[in-house]
């Protein structure tokens, strides 16, 4: 393909939108809960863990745990998790 001038006279097949209206990043269904969890984790005292009722999660604990892990890794926060039938536990680690 050559310069843009070769295409200037063709009719556009696809619709154009303003760049400000283009979705950016992974602002998916977990964004609100992950933002809240990271905020709470930042306030944890050493030796403490968050105790999150599974019933209050917007998705399965596995999906939320995965999303939290990705977000924490991006922010260079080391986390550990555990769970039982009722709760997801999350805490910061040194490694």
trRosetta pair geometry for C-beta under 8 A, 3 or more apart (Angstrom, degrees):
i j d omega theta_ij theta_ji phi_ij phi_ji
1 6 7.2 -161 -168 64 77 145
2 5 7.5 -53 115 57 110 84
2 6 4.8 100 65 -24 110 140
3 6 6.1 127 68 -9 62 92
4 7 6.0 -69 -166 44 52 103
4 8 6.5 75 141 -56 77 92
5 8 5.4 -28 -147 -8 41 123
7 10 5.3 -52 -166 22 65 120
12 15 7.8 113 133 -87 123 21
12 16 7.0 -37 178 -32 161 102
17 21 4.9 -102 164 78 116 123
17 22 6.4 139 96 -64 119 80
18 21 4.9 85 67 6 83 105
18 22 7.8 -137 102 -20 48 83
19 22 5.4 -39 -156 8 48 119
23 27 6.8 -131 -165 43 101 112
24 27 7.4 56 77 -9 56 114
26 31 7.5 172 116 -75 71 101
27 31 5.1 6 -153 -63 59 154
28 31 6.0 146 58 -31 47 93
28 67 7.7 -126 72 -122 121 131
29 58 6.5 -147 154 124 100 133
29 59 6.8 101 113 -48 121 127
30 33 5.6 -67 -162 51 64 103
30 34 5.1 60 143 -25 93 113
30 58 7.0 -175 -104 67 59 120
30 59 6.6 -57 -84 14 98 135
30 63 7.1 -150 -76 141 133 95
30 64 6.3 173 -133 -114 121 64
30 67 4.0 -36 128 -178 162 171
31 34 6.0 -64 -140 41 23 107
31 35 6.0 25 163 -21 64 110
32 35 6.0 -57 -148 35 25 111
32 36 6.5 21 156 -15 61 108
32 58 7.6 73 66 -17 108 150
33 36 5.7 -56 -149 39 32 111
33 37 6.2 32 154 -20 67 107
33 57 6.6 75 -149 -140 158 66
33 58 5.6 -152 -34 10 138 111
33 64 6.2 -56 115 -134 141 114
33 67 7.9 74 81 93 104 138
34 37 5.7 -52 -143 38 32 110
34 38 6.2 30 158 -17 65 106
34 64 7.6 -168 -72 -157 82 75
34 67 5.3 -105 -75 133 131 109
34 68 5.6 -165 -123 -90 91 64
34 71 4.9 131 177 -13 129 163
35 38 6.0 -56 -146 38 27 108
35 39 6.4 30 153 -20 61 108
36 39 5.7 -57 -151 36 30 114
36 40 6.4 27 154 -16 66 107
37 40 5.7 -57 -147 39 32 109
37 41 6.1 34 154 -22 67 107
37 50 6.9 169 -147 93 83 174
37 52 7.3 -13 -107 -81 108 147
37 68 5.7 -49 100 -115 151 119
37 90 6.7 33 -170 61 116 162
38 41 5.5 -50 -141 36 32 114
38 42 6.4 40 155 -26 62 102
38 68 7.6 -178 -59 -142 84 83
38 71 6.2 -99 -63 131 133 127
38 72 7.0 -171 -104 -83 101 75
38 75 7.0 95 -149 21 133 161
38 77 7.4 149 -138 30 95 163
39 42 5.9 -52 -154 28 29 114
39 43 7.1 15 152 -9 60 108
40 43 5.9 -68 -158 40 35 106
40 44 7.1 57 145 -48 66 90
40 50 5.6 79 125 -99 127 132
41 44 5.5 -28 -157 -7 41 119
41 50 6.5 -68 -80 -27 73 129
41 72 7.7 -39 100 -104 168 114
41 77 6.9 89 125 169 137 149
41 79 7.0 -39 -146 -101 149 116
41 90 6.4 -63 -92 123 113 118
41 91 7.8 168 -135 -131 94 27
41 92 6.3 124 -179 -54 100 97
44 48 4.8 -158 -167 83 93 107
44 49 7.3 30 -144 -101 139 20
44 50 6.8 -92 -82 -46 125 83
44 91 6.6 -173 168 -135 161 71
44 92 6.1 168 74 -1 133 108
45 48 4.7 70 61 1 77 128
46 92 8.0 -73 -110 70 58 113
48 91 6.8 -179 102 -121 41 110
49 89 4.7 28 149 -176 136 99
49 90 6.2 157 -167 72 87 32
49 91 3.7 -66 -102 -60 85 112
50 88 8.0 2 104 104 97 79
50 89 6.7 162 78 -153 57 48
50 90 4.6 -6 48 56 108 90
50 91 7.0 -179 12 -69 68 60
51 87 5.3 -21 -169 -165 80 140
51 89 5.9 -10 -101 -102 60 80
52 56 6.7 -121 180 67 80 113
52 57 6.9 73 146 -62 117 99
52 87 6.2 132 66 -161 46 77
52 88 4.5 -26 66 63 107 91
52 89 7.4 -179 19 -80 80 30
52 90 6.8 23 -6 3 121 106
53 56 4.5 78 77 3 98 107
53 57 7.8 -156 100 -20 57 79
53 86 6.6 -42 -137 165 71 81
53 87 6.0 -49 -98 -101 39 74
54 57 5.7 -42 -160 11 46 117
54 61 5.6 -49 -124 -62 104 114
54 83 7.4 79 -73 -158 116 120
54 85 7.7 -98 11 152 148 37
54 86 6.0 -152 13 -177 108 28
54 87 6.3 -133 -26 -89 84 19
54 88 6.1 110 -80 -23 77 91
55 86 7.8 -22 -15 -156 96 70
57 60 7.4 4 114 151 133 5
57 61 6.2 132 34 -83 172 61
57 64 5.0 -90 -157 -37 127 157
57 88 7.1 59 -57 3 137 136
58 64 7.4 126 49 -81 72 115
59 63 4.3 -66 130 80 129 133
59 64 5.6 158 68 -48 95 88
60 63 4.7 91 59 8 85 101
60 64 7.0 -159 90 -1 43 87
61 64 5.8 -58 -143 44 33 108
61 65 5.8 39 156 -25 68 110
61 83 5.6 86 168 -117 156 163
61 88 5.0 176 -140 -76 115 124
62 65 5.7 -54 -142 37 25 113
62 66 6.4 27 156 -19 61 106
63 66 5.7 -52 -148 34 30 112
63 67 6.4 27 155 -15 64 106
64 67 5.8 -55 -146 40 32 110
64 68 6.1 33 154 -20 66 108
64 88 7.1 -122 90 -33 127 177
65 68 5.7 -55 -145 38 28 112
65 69 6.2 33 154 -23 63 106
65 81 5.6 180 -135 108 113 174
65 83 7.9 -87 -70 -36 136 133
65 88 6.8 -146 -72 -150 100 136
66 69 5.6 -53 -147 33 29 113
66 70 6.6 30 154 -18 63 103
67 70 5.8 -52 -151 34 32 111
67 71 6.4 26 154 -14 65 109
68 71 5.8 -58 -146 41 31 108
68 72 6.0 29 157 -19 67 110
68 79 7.0 -79 140 88 106 167
68 81 7.7 103 88 -68 136 138
68 90 6.9 -80 157 -117 155 148
69 72 5.9 -56 -141 38 26 109
69 73 6.2 30 157 -22 63 108
69 79 6.9 -135 -105 63 63 123
69 81 8.0 -83 -68 -11 99 132
70 73 5.9 -58 -150 34 27 112
70 74 6.6 28 153 -20 62 105
71 74 5.8 -53 -153 32 32 113
71 75 6.6 12 155 -2 65 109
72 75 6.0 -68 -149 49 32 99
72 77 4.2 -92 -162 73 86 100
72 78 7.4 132 154 -87 119 9
72 79 4.8 -36 -178 -7 170 124
73 76 7.4 30 -174 -79 32 33
73 77 7.7 -89 -56 50 22 65
77 92 6.6 -78 -177 -119 94 100
78 92 6.4 84 79 -165 71 70
78 93 4.5 -86 127 68 110 85
78 94 6.8 -32 76 87 146 9
78 95 5.8 169 -163 88 160 35
79 90 5.9 -13 -168 -167 119 95
79 91 7.0 147 -152 80 70 32
79 92 6.2 -53 -99 -104 60 45
79 93 6.6 133 -135 8 9 92
80 90 7.5 161 82 -150 46 50
80 91 5.7 -18 59 65 90 82
80 92 7.9 76 16 170 80 6
80 93 4.9 78 -23 -42 107 123
81 88 6.5 -17 -164 -176 112 92
81 89 6.4 148 -158 82 57 59
81 90 5.2 -15 -102 -98 84 72
81 91 8.0 161 -85 21 41 63
82 88 7.8 159 84 -160 40 49
82 89 4.6 -10 62 58 86 112
83 87 6.4 -161 -144 98 67 51
83 88 4.7 -21 -99 -107 107 60
83 89 6.5 -174 -80 15 47 75
84 87 5.8 25 44 46 89 79
